[in-house]
Amino acid sequence: MKLRYILVASILPFLYIGCDSSTYIDTDGRYLTSLSSSKNFDSVSSEIEFVSQINLEGNAVDIALSKDKNVAYIASGEGGLEVVDVSDPYHPRYIESFDLYEYTNYVEVDGNRVYAAYVTENTRAYMDIKSFDISNPTAPIYVGSNINKSTVAHYQDKSNGVLVEVDDDGVVLYRSGGDRYIEAGRYNLGDHAYAVRLKGDFILVANGRDGLTILRSDIAGSSGRFISN
């Protein structure tokens, strides 16, 4: 099965323009600022609810979910590919890990296959990608490798009119505002947040040395606001 290419729009640098400026991004994922229209884009103060956390063997840097979103496949650096049952986000259950014999920082699900590999920082390209059959999502079976692919980690995800992304500090949520996403709130995490996937109201974060961190928001609700503690 051929791995789909992931096309990611070019990202403009994040600009911070004083404490009175709002930040938002357009619907293509490009960073903008309120320099020319601050009165139309007001930052909204919101909260995120911490749900659970599970430590992993390595350094969690990318994450993908099975089709039913009940299993998380995590690129865990020197820990290889790690598999976690997230059918109950309040009680994630570690399943198993696969040593890929190299630093693993990319993972992708495509149909009944999960792919994992090392992606270089400068070229975003790799020569060897491991492929696993996940017809049974909780029991991946290694089936071989492909070559000459390229992609990037999952730094953002969208659902029901909101966009969630990770940055150096943690997780940021944007609500849809017509042709732009308006910043609605953030949650700072103890370690670097590398990648994010959405499962209904739950935000699953590849959280570096802190492993898999699960947060919750009102993404599936009508307000698009974070749930307060």
ABEGO torsion letter per residue (X at the ends): XBBBBBBBBBBBBBBBBEAABBBBBBAAGBBBBAAAAAAABBBBBBBBBBABBBBBABBBABBBBBAAGABBBBBAEAAEBBBBBAABAABBBBABBBBAGBBBABBBBBEABBBBBBBBAAAGBBABBBBBBAABAABBBBAEBBBGBBBBBBABBBBGGBBBBBBAAEBBBBBBBEABBBBAEBBBBABBBABBBBBEABBBBBAEAAEBBBBBBAAABAAGBBBBX
